[in-house]
Amino acid sequence: MTPDGEDGVLVLDSDGQCALSIVRSLGSKGIPVTAGSSTPWSLGRLSRYSDDWYVYPDPTRDCRAFLEVLQSHLDQSDYDIVIPANDATALLVAQHKPTLEATGTRVACEDWPTFRRVYDKGALFETISPLDVPTPETHSPESIEAVEAMAPDLDYPVVVKPRSKSHLVDNAVETTLVTDDNYARSPAELVRTYRRFVEGHEGLTRQYPLVQAYVPGRTTTTVGLAIEGTFVEFFQEVRLRTYPASGGNSALLGSMRDRTMLDHAETVLTAVDWTGPAMVEFMQTPDGEFSVIEVNGRYWGSLPFAIESGVDIPWHHYRHLMGHRPVNPRPSGAYRTDIVQRRLFYEDCKWLVENLARGNVAAVAPFLGDFLRTRHTFVDDDDPLPTLAVLAQAGWLGSTTGWAELRGRSTGSPVPDRLEIRSQGVTGPGLTPAHQRRPLGVQSVFPEGEPPAADVEGIEQPRDDAAGEGVVPGSGKRQDSLCGRVDISGVRRRLVPVGRSVGPEQRPPEESERVGERLRVSVRPGDLVVPEQRLDDEAVVVGVHREV
């Protein structure tokens, strides 16, 4: 019990930086905090500000077990509040909020109907598109055929986005991320990208992804605690570095103040009648307009930045849930703007690797320089054990699995997030003008080293002779084209074919080996290797072009 006679708080997902910051915030105010996690040695458990720890089944693998164990634990405990701190747990506790609150514990998230209006991006944009707030053109197709029909009428580029980052698949929570491979620059590429995305994720066949116009610019956010759509505390930030560069998690953050962005955020949250923590993400275009990209109705990964800058959102959220009046009826925006925060592990490390893989050696200088000017997530002189644990984990990863593992750490991927093939500026006989603009050289197929050959297995793709594709100028010869998976882990060769089957009139390359209707080609230096689409954590789709 606290001196005020209040019971404690159970913070879920305490193995992450967001939950750790909640543990530190509330624990430092004298609130008894239990660090909950699906792993026994979480960062929250190591914190000096946690009083107890609790392990539950992994909700991403067994939703029913997680909910049953959590409900039983709440029944047997005296918590005032349970706080979810990531997508999976927020989704599940929001859906089952009445059952969990029947234990006498408040659930720190919105009721499911309101939560769903934000969680489902399709429903969100249907709600906010009529408002006086800039939003990208967004379509909600209900089939691949609908995408084929709309594709010729869209402006490009576009991005294929899941309606929600996390969604239920049977008894598990599947997370679907947006990567470079989700962007399309033509109608044909959109149809291919959409089909691959849907077929690669079981959950997307039940709720088809969105097609949204690409908005250029820099990512900015307004975060805070809202009551019925109005912020009682807020903080605004801008992403100075992002991994991946096309759009993803923040690696380096700065603060900002902009009244227009704040007004847009409140307009959106008022439209959904939102109460609780929220992040409204914008893309600030080159002409200064703020376009709403998405809304997260839960605590967010950069929460430590807001707290360190003077906006202690978990504390104000706790006070609101306990029935206390907000400290500031209307926020003044009086927070520090001189702090730059860095997520060194692992977003900024992955940002560096991404740039080095592209040949941008100049990225090393700002990466090293930022050790002197930035504050680091996890680091707290008064709470050293979580920091030491993160450093030990990073050292172990670096020594045992190397940079390839490090690049995939935050998404659970054991390999790099994309196939890197650099443009060699190749011209000359044997390549059509379209091919001359594409990257060449198998030496970059694998992210580390230069293997003498790599197996690519897939399906030969017929070319359109009438359009002149695949015809070598001046020779009348065709260029064979193979589209298939190539392993990028550098270890396994577990390859699965994609594309269309080989027709009887098509001749495979001399070096290929026919396997049923599949072709296996040894890719050698001099071949044209074109990255097409990432399939999963082990392979990408590539095209191999060779004169025959």
Backbone torsions as a table, in degrees:
resi	resn	phi	psi	omega
1	MET	NA	142.5	175.2
2	THR	-81.3	168.6	176.8
3	PRO	-58.1	-25.0	179.6
4	ASP	-85.9	3.5	-180.0
5	GLY	82.2	20.5	-178.5
6	GLU	-102.3	146.0	177.4
7	ASP	-82.9	-177.3	-171.6
8	GLY	-92.0	-168.8	-174.6
9	VAL	-127.9	138.9	171.3
10	LEU	-102.1	118.2	178.7
11	VAL	-103.3	115.2	178.5
12	LEU	-79.8	165.0	174.0
13	ASP	62.7	37.0	-172.3
14	SER	-75.4	5.3	173.6
15	ASP	-87.0	2.9	-179.1
16	GLY	-115.6	164.4	-175.3
17	GLN	-68.3	-32.4	179.7
18	CYS	-64.0	-51.6	-179.9
19	ALA	-64.7	-37.0	178.4
20	LEU	-59.5	-39.9	-179.9
21	SER	-68.1	-31.7	175.9
22	ILE	-68.8	-43.2	177.5
23	VAL	-57.8	-47.1	-178.6
24	ARG	-65.2	-42.2	-177.7
25	SER	-61.5	-52.6	-175.6
26	LEU	-74.7	-40.1	-179.8
27	GLY	-62.8	-35.1	179.9
28	SER	-70.5	-14.9	177.1
29	LYS	-94.8	5.7	179.2
30	GLY	88.2	9.1	177.5
31	ILE	-82.1	125.4	175.8
32	PRO	-62.9	125.6	-175.5
33	VAL	-123.1	130.3	171.0
34	THR	-105.4	126.2	-179.4
35	ALA	-89.6	109.8	179.5
36	GLY	-98.8	143.6	-178.5
37	SER	-163.4	161.4	174.8
38	SER	-87.0	-0.7	176.2
39	THR	-120.9	144.2	-173.6
40	PRO	-69.4	-33.6	-177.0
41	TRP	-109.2	75.5	-180.0
42	SER	-87.0	163.3	177.0
43	LEU	-63.2	-38.2	179.1
44	GLY	-63.2	-37.8	178.4
45	ARG	-63.9	-35.0	-178.2
46	LEU	-75.4	-16.7	-176.8
47	SER	-68.5	142.6	177.0
48	ARG	-68.0	-15.3	-176.5
49	TYR	-92.1	0.3	174.9
50	SER	-97.9	138.9	-177.9
51	ASP	-96.3	-22.2	-177.2
52	ASP	-156.0	173.1	178.8
53	TRP	-140.6	156.8	-174.1
54	TYR	-149.6	131.6	-179.0
55	VAL	-110.6	131.7	179.9
56	TYR	-127.6	163.0	178.1
57	PRO	-60.2	147.1	-179.7
58	ASP	-63.4	114.7	-177.3
59	PRO	-67.4	-21.6	179.3
60	THR	-74.6	-17.0	-178.3
61	ARG	-107.7	-30.9	-176.9
62	ASP	-147.9	89.8	-176.4
63	CYS	-63.8	-44.3	-176.5
64	ARG	-63.1	-43.7	179.2
65	ALA	-62.9	-42.6	178.5
66	PHE	-58.5	-48.3	-177.4
67	LEU	-67.0	-40.5	-179.9
68	GLU	-65.3	-44.1	-178.9
69	VAL	-68.7	-40.5	179.0
70	LEU	-63.7	-45.2	179.9
71	GLN	-61.1	-43.0	179.0
72	SER	-63.1	-41.7	-179.6
73	HIS	-64.7	-41.7	178.9
74	LEU	-66.0	-36.7	177.8
75	ASP	-60.9	-37.1	-174.5
76	GLN	-91.3	-1.6	-176.1
77	SER	-118.2	177.3	-177.3
78	ASP	-122.6	43.2	179.0
79	TYR	-73.2	146.2	168.4
80	ASP	-78.7	-41.1	-168.9
81	ILE	-142.3	144.8	167.2
82	VAL	-118.2	131.7	-173.8
83	ILE	-119.2	116.1	172.4
84	PRO	-81.3	148.1	-175.7
85	ALA	-133.4	15.1	169.9
86	ASN	-148.3	178.0	-173.9
87	ASP	-60.3	-47.4	-172.8
88	ALA	-63.7	-50.1	-177.7
89	THR	-70.6	-36.1	177.9
90	ALA	-62.6	-42.0	178.1
91	LEU	-59.8	-47.9	-173.9
92	LEU	-71.8	-43.1	-177.9
93	VAL	-72.9	-27.9	175.3
94	ALA	-67.7	-42.8	179.2
95	GLN	-64.0	-32.5	-174.9
96	HIS	-114.0	26.3	-176.5
97	LYS	-58.0	-46.2	180.0
98	PRO	-59.2	-41.3	179.8
99	THR	-64.5	-43.1	-179.1
100	LEU	-69.7	-37.7	-179.6
101	GLU	-74.0	-15.0	174.5
102	ALA	-66.7	-14.3	176.7
103	THR	-79.5	-7.3	-177.8
104	GLY	95.7	5.9	-179.6
105	THR	-107.3	131.2	176.0
106	ARG	-73.2	139.3	176.9
107	VAL	-101.5	122.3	-172.2
108	ALA	-84.6	60.9	172.5
109	CYS	-155.1	167.5	-178.6
110	GLU	-70.9	160.5	172.1
111	ASP	-61.4	151.9	-172.3
112	TRP	-56.1	-45.9	-179.4
113	PRO	-57.7	-40.4	177.8
114	THR	-73.2	-42.7	178.8
115	PHE	-57.7	-41.4	-176.8
116	ARG	-66.2	-31.0	-179.7
117	ARG	-65.3	-22.4	177.1
118	VAL	-99.2	-40.2	-178.8
119	TYR	-61.8	-38.3	178.9
120	ASP	-91.0	105.2	-175.9
121	LYS	-62.9	-30.0	176.8
122	GLY	-63.7	-47.0	178.0
123	ALA	-65.1	-37.3	180.0
124	LEU	-61.0	-49.5	-176.7
125	PHE	-71.9	-27.2	172.1
126	GLU	-63.6	-34.4	-179.3
127	THR	-75.4	-43.9	-170.4
128	ILE	-95.1	-13.9	-178.8
129	SER	-58.4	-37.9	178.9
130	PRO	-74.1	-9.6	-175.7
131	LEU	-76.3	166.4	178.2
132	ASP	-84.2	57.7	-179.7
133	VAL	-137.8	129.2	178.9
134	PRO	-61.7	131.9	175.4
135	THR	-140.6	150.0	176.0
136	PRO	-71.8	149.3	175.5
137	GLU	-59.7	126.1	-173.2
138	THR	-129.8	132.5	179.6
139	HIS	-119.7	144.2	-179.7
140	SER	-119.4	75.0	179.6
141	PRO	-66.4	152.3	-179.0
142	GLU	-110.6	8.3	177.5
143	SER	-167.6	163.8	175.8
144	ILE	-66.8	-33.4	177.7
145	GLU	-62.1	-35.9	177.5
146	ALA	-66.0	-35.5	176.9
147	VAL	-66.5	-42.2	177.9
148	GLU	-60.1	-36.4	-178.2
149	ALA	-73.2	-37.4	-175.8
150	MET	-85.4	-21.8	-171.1
151	ALA	-53.4	-44.1	-177.3
152	PRO	-66.1	-19.1	-174.3
153	ASP	-96.7	-1.1	-176.5
154	LEU	-90.0	155.8	169.5
155	ASP	-90.0	143.0	-174.6
156	TYR	-118.3	155.3	5.6
157	PRO	-79.2	163.2	174.9
158	VAL	-131.7	166.7	178.0
159	VAL	-127.6	138.4	176.7
160	VAL	-94.4	119.2	-173.7
161	LYS	-125.8	139.0	173.0
162	PRO	-66.6	151.5	178.6
163	ARG	-66.4	-22.5	174.8
164	SER	-150.5	146.4	-178.5
165	LYS	-64.0	-39.2	179.9
166	SER	-121.2	139.1	179.6
167	HIS	-148.3	155.0	-177.6
168	LEU	-78.0	132.2	173.2
169	VAL	-129.8	106.6	-173.8
170	ASP	57.5	-116.1	-176.9
171	ASN	-108.9	23.9	-177.9
172	ALA	-131.3	164.8	175.2
173	VAL	-108.9	119.1	179.4
174	GLU	-99.8	133.9	177.6
175	THR	-104.6	129.7	-178.2
176	THR	-121.4	118.3	-176.2
177	LEU	-101.8	153.1	174.3
178	VAL	-94.1	125.1	179.4
179	THR	-124.6	-175.4	177.3
180	ASP	-56.5	-29.1	-175.6
181	ASP	-72.8	-7.6	-179.7
182	ASN	-87.6	-2.4	-178.8
183	TYR	-93.6	143.1	179.3
184	ALA	-132.5	142.3	-175.2
185	ARG	-118.7	7.7	178.4
186	SER	-158.6	162.4	178.3
187	PRO	-57.1	-44.5	-178.7
188	ALA	-64.3	-41.1	179.7
189	GLU	-67.6	-34.4	177.3
190	LEU	-61.9	-46.9	-178.8
191	VAL	-62.3	-44.0	178.8
192	ARG	-62.9	-46.3	-178.4
193	THR	-63.2	-44.9	-178.9
194	TYR	-62.9	-45.7	-179.3
195	ARG	-61.8	-45.8	-179.3
196	ARG	-63.9	-40.3	-178.9
197	PHE	-63.4	-45.4	-179.3
198	VAL	-66.9	-46.4	-177.4
199	GLU	-68.5	-21.9	-179.3
200	GLY	-86.5	-7.2	-177.9
201	HIS	-136.7	114.1	-174.9
202	GLU	-57.4	-40.7	-176.2
203	GLY	-65.1	-23.1	-176.0
204	LEU	-77.6	-12.4	175.8
205	THR	-77.0	-14.2	179.2
206	ARG	-95.1	-25.3	-179.6
207	GLN	-144.3	97.5	-169.9
208	TYR	-65.4	145.8	-177.7
209	PRO	-66.5	165.8	175.7
210	LEU	-87.1	158.7	168.3
211	VAL	-119.0	118.8	-171.9
212	GLN	-128.3	141.3	177.9
213	ALA	-63.2	140.5	177.3
214	TYR	-75.2	133.5	178.8
215	VAL	-115.2	115.4	178.9
216	PRO	-76.0	156.8	176.5
217	GLY	138.6	-159.2	179.5
218	ARG	-116.4	149.0	-176.3
219	THR	-84.0	127.6	175.3
220	THR	-128.7	157.4	-180.0
221	THR	-142.1	149.7	166.3
222	THR	-115.3	121.4	-177.6
223	VAL	-122.5	160.8	176.6
224	GLY	161.0	-166.3	176.9
225	LEU	-110.9	122.4	-179.1
226	ALA	-113.3	147.9	171.8
227	ILE	-125.0	113.6	-176.6
228	GLU	52.5	42.2	173.8
229	GLY	91.3	-11.7	-178.5
230	THR	-105.2	129.7	179.8
231	PHE	-70.6	130.6	169.5
232	VAL	-99.9	-19.3	170.3
233	GLU	-146.2	138.1	178.8
234	PHE	-147.3	162.0	177.7
235	PHE	-149.1	144.4	-179.4
236	GLN	-124.0	137.4	-175.9
237	GLU	-138.3	160.4	178.1
238	VAL	-130.8	138.3	179.2
239	ARG	-83.5	118.6	178.5
240	LEU	-88.5	-29.2	172.4
241	ARG	-142.0	143.4	-177.6
242	THR	-134.4	142.5	171.9
243	TYR	-125.4	128.3	-9.4
244	PRO	-69.8	165.3	-173.7
245	ALA	-61.6	-28.1	-178.4
246	SER	-71.5	-12.6	-179.8
247	GLY	136.4	121.4	-178.3
248	GLY	-175.7	-134.9	-178.3
249	ASN	-84.8	150.9	179.0
250	SER	-73.3	137.5	176.1
251	ALA	-109.8	-34.7	178.4
252	LEU	-140.6	130.4	-172.1
253	LEU	-127.0	140.9	170.5
254	GLY	-123.7	160.9	179.6
255	SER	-98.0	163.2	-179.3
256	MET	-156.4	171.3	172.3
257	ARG	-136.7	129.2	176.2
258	ASP	-150.8	118.1	-175.6
259	ARG	-67.2	-36.6	-179.3
260	THR	-63.1	-43.5	178.8
261	MET	-63.5	-40.2	178.5
262	LEU	-62.7	-44.0	179.3
263	ASP	-62.7	-42.1	177.8
264	HIS	-61.3	-43.3	-178.9
265	ALA	-62.0	-43.5	-179.6
266	GLU	-68.9	-34.4	176.3
267	THR	-60.7	-42.5	179.9
268	VAL	-66.2	-48.4	-176.7
269	LEU	-68.4	-32.1	176.0
270	THR	-66.6	-36.5	-179.2
271	ALA	-63.6	-29.6	179.3
272	VAL	-103.4	4.4	177.7
273	ASP	54.9	53.9	-170.9
274	TRP	-87.6	133.9	171.4
275	THR	-128.5	125.5	-179.3
276	GLY	130.2	-175.8	177.1
277	PRO	-68.7	145.9	-179.7
278	ALA	-156.7	148.9	172.0
279	MET	-121.3	123.2	174.7
280	VAL	-108.1	115.6	-174.5
281	GLU	-99.7	135.4	-179.1
282	PHE	-123.8	161.2	164.4
283	MET	-113.7	117.5	177.4
284	GLN	-87.0	113.0	-174.7
285	THR	-75.7	165.4	179.8
286	PRO	-56.9	-26.1	178.6
287	ASP	-89.2	7.5	174.1
288	GLY	91.3	1.8	179.9
289	GLU	-79.7	142.9	178.0
290	PHE	-102.6	113.5	-179.8
291	SER	-105.9	127.0	-178.7
292	VAL	-68.3	127.3	179.5
293	ILE	-103.7	-43.6	177.7
294	GLU	-166.0	169.6	176.7
295	VAL	-131.1	132.7	174.2
296	ASN	-108.8	118.7	-178.7
297	GLY	-93.6	51.5	-179.5
298	ARG	-163.0	178.4	173.4
299	TYR	-68.0	150.4	-169.3
300	TRP	-119.0	165.1	-174.2
301	GLY	-64.8	-30.1	-177.8
302	SER	-92.6	17.8	178.3
303	LEU	-52.3	-39.2	179.5
304	PRO	-57.2	-30.2	-179.6
305	PHE	-65.9	-44.9	179.0
306	ALA	-62.1	-43.8	-178.6
307	ILE	-63.4	-45.6	-178.6
308	GLU	-65.9	-26.6	179.6
309	SER	-84.3	-1.1	174.2
310	GLY	110.1	5.6	-179.8
311	VAL	-112.8	93.8	-174.0
312	ASP	-87.8	79.6	-173.6
313	ILE	-65.1	-42.6	178.8
314	PRO	-58.0	-37.8	-179.2
315	TRP	-66.6	-44.0	178.9
316	HIS	-68.3	-34.9	176.8
317	HIS	-64.2	-44.1	178.0
318	TYR	-59.0	-46.7	-179.2
319	ARG	-62.0	-39.7	178.9
320	HIS	-63.8	-45.5	-179.4
321	LEU	-64.2	-29.9	-179.8
322	MET	-85.8	3.0	175.3
323	GLY	89.6	11.2	178.3
324	HIS	-86.6	150.2	178.0
325	ARG	-70.7	147.5	176.1
326	PRO	-58.1	145.5	178.7
327	VAL	-63.2	-43.0	178.6
328	ASN	-117.5	112.5	177.7
329	PRO	-57.2	-31.2	177.1
330	ARG	-142.4	122.8	-173.9
331	PRO	-69.7	147.3	178.4
332	SER	-96.4	-8.6	-176.0
333	GLY	72.6	27.2	-177.7
334	ALA	-85.1	73.5	176.6
335	TYR	-126.2	163.8	-178.1
336	ARG	-72.1	141.1	177.2
337	THR	-120.7	11.4	-177.8
338	ASP	-100.5	5.7	-177.4
339	ILE	-100.9	135.8	170.9
340	VAL	-116.0	123.9	-177.3
341	GLN	-111.4	142.5	-173.5
342	ARG	-121.9	133.9	172.7
343	ARG	-100.2	77.6	-174.9
344	LEU	-61.1	-44.0	179.1
345	PHE	-108.2	108.0	5.2
346	TYR	-125.9	5.2	-173.7
347	GLU	-60.9	-45.4	-176.6
348	ASP	-72.3	-32.4	173.5
349	CYS	-63.0	-41.5	179.8
350	LYS	-69.6	-34.2	175.1
351	TRP	-59.7	-43.0	179.1
352	LEU	-63.6	-45.7	-179.1
353	VAL	-62.2	-41.2	178.3
354	GLU	-58.9	-44.5	-179.3
355	ASN	-68.6	-40.5	177.8
356	LEU	-64.2	-36.9	178.4
357	ALA	-64.2	-26.8	177.6
358	ARG	-88.3	0.2	179.7
359	GLY	88.9	9.2	-178.4
360	ASN	-89.4	78.7	-178.3
361	VAL	-66.8	-23.8	-178.9
362	ALA	-63.2	-16.7	179.8
363	ALA	-67.5	-18.3	-178.5
364	VAL	-64.3	-39.1	-175.4
365	ALA	-62.0	-53.8	178.1
366	PRO	-65.4	-31.5	178.5
367	PHE	-61.1	-46.2	179.8
368	LEU	-72.5	-39.1	-179.0
369	GLY	-62.6	-29.9	-177.4
370	ASP	-73.6	-8.5	172.2
371	PHE	-66.6	-23.4	-176.3
372	LEU	-92.7	-28.5	-171.3
373	ARG	-108.9	-4.6	-172.8
374	THR	-113.5	158.5	167.2
375	ARG	-93.9	148.3	-174.7
376	HIS	-111.9	131.9	174.4
377	THR	-57.7	145.8	-177.1
378	PHE	84.6	-30.7	-171.7
379	VAL	-76.9	124.8	176.6
380	ASP	-150.1	114.6	-176.7
381	ASP	-59.9	-28.8	-179.2
382	ASP	-84.2	-7.4	-176.7
383	ASP	-140.4	71.2	-167.5
384	PRO	-77.0	-24.8	-172.5
385	LEU	-61.6	-44.9	176.7
386	PRO	-59.3	-38.2	178.1
387	THR	-62.4	-46.1	179.6
388	LEU	-62.9	-37.0	179.4
389	ALA	-65.1	-41.8	178.6
390	VAL	-64.8	-42.9	178.4
391	LEU	-63.3	-40.4	178.6
392	ALA	-65.1	-41.4	178.6
393	GLN	-63.8	-43.0	179.3
394	ALA	-63.0	-40.8	177.8
395	GLY	-64.2	-39.7	178.2
396	TRP	-65.2	-43.5	179.0
397	LEU	-62.3	-44.1	-178.2
398	GLY	-64.2	-35.4	-176.4
399	SER	-83.7	-25.8	-174.4
400	THR	-103.9	-33.7	-175.8
401	THR	-123.6	-10.7	172.6
402	GLY	75.5	-171.3	-174.7
403	TRP	-66.5	-30.3	-179.5
404	ALA	-60.7	-43.2	176.9
405	GLU	-66.5	-40.8	-176.6
406	LEU	-61.2	-38.2	-179.0
407	ARG	-64.9	-29.4	-178.3
408	GLY	-98.4	8.1	-168.9
409	ARG	-60.5	-47.1	-170.6
410	SER	-70.5	-21.8	179.6
411	THR	-101.8	2.5	-179.1
412	GLY	79.6	9.4	-178.2
413	SER	-86.7	132.9	-178.0
414	PRO	-85.6	4.3	-176.1
415	VAL	-139.3	168.5	179.1
416	PRO	-58.5	157.7	-172.7
417	ASP	-82.6	-11.2	177.9
418	ARG	-154.9	158.8	174.7
419	LEU	-82.8	126.7	-179.1
420	GLU	-105.5	118.2	175.3
421	ILE	-131.7	112.5	-173.3
422	ARG	-83.3	146.7	178.3
423	SER	-71.3	132.8	179.4
424	GLN	-100.8	-1.4	-177.2
425	GLY	65.1	38.9	-172.7
426	VAL	-78.4	134.1	173.4
427	THR	-137.4	176.6	174.4
428	GLY	115.2	-179.9	-177.4
429	PRO	-57.8	146.4	175.3
430	GLY	97.0	-10.3	179.2
431	LEU	-126.0	132.0	175.6
432	THR	-71.6	162.5	179.3
433	PRO	-54.9	-37.3	179.8
434	ALA	-65.1	-38.1	-178.7
435	HIS	-71.9	-26.9	-177.1
436	GLN	-64.0	-21.6	-179.6
437	ARG	-89.6	-2.0	-176.0
438	ARG	-98.3	156.8	-178.1
439	PRO	-71.4	148.8	-177.4
440	LEU	-131.7	145.8	172.8
441	GLY	117.9	114.9	-177.3
442	VAL	-75.4	-12.1	-177.0
443	GLN	-60.8	-17.2	-179.5
444	SER	-103.0	6.1	-179.6
445	VAL	-61.8	-42.6	178.3
446	PHE	-95.0	139.8	-176.3
447	PRO	-67.8	-22.8	-179.9
448	GLU	-128.4	133.6	177.7
449	GLY	78.6	177.2	179.6
450	GLU	-132.4	81.4	-178.3
451	PRO	-62.8	146.7	-177.9
452	PRO	-65.9	-23.8	179.9
453	ALA	-160.2	155.2	177.1
454	ALA	-139.0	137.3	179.6
455	ASP	-82.3	131.9	172.8
456	VAL	-121.8	127.5	-177.9
457	GLU	-121.7	134.7	-179.2
458	GLY	-178.1	-151.9	-175.0
459	ILE	-121.7	131.7	179.1
460	GLU	-65.5	135.8	-178.2
461	GLN	-104.3	122.0	177.8
462	PRO	-65.9	145.4	179.2
463	ARG	-105.6	158.7	-178.4
464	ASP	-94.3	98.2	-178.4
465	ASP	-62.4	-33.5	-178.3
466	ALA	-63.1	-31.2	179.8
467	ALA	-87.1	-3.0	179.1
468	GLY	82.1	5.3	-178.9
469	GLU	-76.9	138.3	176.2
470	GLY	82.8	-1.6	-179.6
471	VAL	-95.3	126.6	179.1
472	VAL	-78.3	119.4	-176.8
473	PRO	-56.3	132.7	175.3
474	GLY	80.0	-3.0	-177.1
475	SER	-120.9	-21.9	-176.8
476	GLY	73.8	0.9	-179.9
477	LYS	-84.0	154.3	176.6
478	ARG	-96.5	158.9	173.3
479	GLN	-107.6	121.2	178.4
480	ASP	-67.4	147.0	179.8
481	SER	-131.3	127.5	179.0
482	LEU	-122.3	134.0	177.8
483	CYS	-124.6	118.5	-178.1
484	GLY	-163.6	-170.8	-179.0
485	ARG	-89.5	141.6	171.1
486	VAL	-126.1	133.2	-179.7
487	ASP	-70.2	132.3	179.3
488	ILE	-115.4	11.6	176.5
489	SER	-84.1	-17.2	-178.5
490	GLY	78.3	6.9	-176.9
491	VAL	-125.2	-59.1	-172.5
492	ARG	-91.6	165.8	174.8
493	ARG	-132.1	49.2	179.9
494	ARG	-90.0	96.7	-170.4
495	LEU	-113.1	140.0	-179.1
496	VAL	-125.7	132.3	-175.7
497	PRO	-73.2	152.5	172.7
498	VAL	-137.5	166.9	176.4
499	GLY	90.5	-161.9	-175.4
500	ARG	-96.6	157.8	-177.8
501	SER	-75.5	162.8	-177.8
502	VAL	-76.3	127.3	177.6
503	GLY	-80.1	158.4	-176.9
504	PRO	-66.2	-22.9	-177.9
505	GLU	-86.5	-2.2	-175.3
506	GLN	-101.5	133.4	-177.8
507	ARG	-103.5	125.6	177.7
508	PRO	-71.5	161.0	175.8
509	PRO	-58.7	154.2	-177.1
510	GLU	-61.5	-31.1	-177.0
511	GLU	-82.0	-4.7	-173.8
512	SER	-86.1	158.5	177.9
513	GLU	-121.6	121.5	-178.3
514	ARG	-75.8	129.8	177.1
515	VAL	-126.3	95.3	-172.8
516	GLY	63.7	-120.5	175.7
517	GLU	-103.1	16.8	-178.8
518	ARG	-106.8	159.2	176.2
519	LEU	-119.9	141.4	172.3
520	ARG	-119.0	123.6	-176.6
521	VAL	-122.9	133.8	172.2
522	SER	-82.4	116.0	-178.7
523	VAL	-84.1	130.4	-176.9
524	ARG	-125.1	160.8	173.7
525	PRO	-53.5	134.9	-175.9
526	GLY	108.3	-19.5	176.5
527	ASP	-77.2	154.0	174.8
528	LEU	-92.8	114.5	-176.7
529	VAL	-114.6	117.5	-174.1
530	VAL	-115.5	117.2	176.9
531	PRO	-70.0	135.1	-178.1
532	GLU	-114.7	-53.8	-171.2
533	GLN	-160.9	133.2	173.2
534	ARG	-77.4	134.3	-179.3
535	LEU	-99.2	-46.3	-179.1
536	ASP	-159.9	-158.8	-175.0
537	ASP	-74.7	-7.6	-174.2
538	GLU	-116.9	-18.7	-170.5
539	ALA	-148.9	157.9	172.4
540	VAL	-127.8	162.4	172.7
541	VAL	-89.2	131.5	176.6
542	VAL	-129.7	160.0	170.1
543	GLY	-110.9	137.3	177.7
544	VAL	-118.1	123.2	-178.2
545	HIS	-116.1	130.8	-177.6
546	ARG	-145.2	137.4	177.2
547	GLU	-71.7	135.2	178.9
548	VAL	-131.7	NA	NA
